[in-house]
Structure formats: C-alpha cells, structure tokens
Amino acid sequence: MKDKEVVQLNGKVFIYYSNKGLVLRLSTGIDWKTQSKPENQKTINGLVNKLRDTITSYRIEFGGNPSRDYVRSKMKDENIQEKSCLMDYYKEFLSCKNTQIKNGNLKPQTLIDSIKCC
C-alpha cells in the first residue's frame, strides 16, 4: 500500500489504494475545497479506517496485500457514514416517512403521529 491514502483528482477527494501496479481510487463524493469541514473529515476518516481495516484483516487471514478488486468489494459492503447521535437516526426516519408520503404509500397523519411521539 502506498503512503498516501487520500488524494485529490479533478477537485474531488478520493481514497487511494495501490497493489502490484493496479490503482484503486474510491470517490468520497466530497469536494477538495470542502474537505476540512468536520462532517466531511468524519466521512473521509471513516473511509480511510475502513480501508486500513480491510487491508489489515486480509493480511492477518491470508498474508500479503489484498487485490484491488477485493478491496473494492469490501469497501462497498458497508455504509461508512456513521450516525453520531439518536437525532441523526430520527432525522433519517422522518426523511423516509416524508418520501413514503410523497409516493402515496402513507397518509400525512403518519408523519404527524411520528413527530408527536417524541
């Protein structure tokens, strides 16, 4: 693995992994100019930690470095962004309810009842 794990390409932040001349750049979806924002740093750090964990666990289990395709598949396995508090989950819940109401799957009263309970 190269020393650099975070690189800039075309104004975007990428997570970088290289093995045997094959390069993997995973997009973080974050602009290079806004990478220092706390929420963006949290996302980038989460991805870097996931990359490190993937490589370390592969080395322990199989020895050597994982292939680019192996790392790509493992990085896609999980949602990296973590919820920091209960309120994050609640906001996600309300967002899902709003989407379901807009799609006609739920009545608007459902959202009102969901807000009242808290």
N, C-alpha and C positions, 0 to 999 in steps of 0.2 A: 504494500500500500504506500502511496506517496505521502509526503508530509502534509500536503495541502488537502483539506477535506471540503473546504468551501471556496468556490471560485465564482468569478463574475464572467458572464458571457452575454453579449448584446443587452447590457443593462439589467440583467436578471441574476438572481443568486441561485447557484446550483450546488448540490452535494456531489463530490467528485470521488471516484474510486478507479484505480488502475491496477491491472494484474496481467502480466505477460504481454504487455503492449496493447491490451484491449482496455479502452476507457469507457467508463460509465458516468454520465452526468445526469443526475436526477433533479428535475426542476422543483424548486421550493414554492414557486408562484409568487415570490417576493421580489420587488424591485431593489436594485442595488442601492439606490438613494435612500430607501426607507428601511434598510436592514437594521439600523440601530434602534428602531422603536422597540420597546420592551416586548410587545406581543410577537413581533417578527423575530426577535432574538430567541424567544422561547420556542418558536417553531423550528428555527434553524438548529438550535441546540438539541432539540428533541430528535431531529433527523440525524444529526451527527452522532448522538448517543446510540440511536438505533443501528446506524452503520457500524459503529465500533462494536456493539454487542453482537451483531450478525457475524462480523469477522472473527471476533474472539471465540464465540461458541463453535464456529466452524473449525477453527484451529484446534480447539480442545477435542472436538469429536473426530475430526478426520485428519488433522495435521495439515500444514501448508495453508495457502491462502485460497479463499473461495473464488470461483469463476465469476465473471461479470454477470452472467445470466442468473447464477444462484443468488447473488446479492440483489439484483433487480427484483427477483421473485419474492425474496424475503422482505424487502423494503415496501413492497406493495401489499404484503399480508395484513398489515395493521394500520389503523388510523393513528398517526403520530401525535396529532394535536391532542393534548390532554385538557380536561376540564379542570379549572383551578378551584372552583367552589360550587356549591349547590346551586347558586344563582345561574351559573352557566348552563347547567342541566335544565333548569326551569325555563330559561330563555329558548333553549333548543326545543323543549316540549311545546311551548307556546307557538313557536315558529311552525312546527309540524301541524299543530291544530289549525293554525291560520291557512296553511296550504290545503289541508283537507276540507276546510270550509269553502275555500275558493273553488276547489274541484267539485263541490257539491256532495261530498261524502259525509259531511257533518253539518248540523244546524248551528247557526251562530250562538245559540244559547249554550252550547257545549263549551265554547271559549269563555263565556261569562261565568259559568259554573266553575271552570278551572281556575279562574282568577279569584273568585270568592273564597275558594278553599284555602288559600294561602294568605 
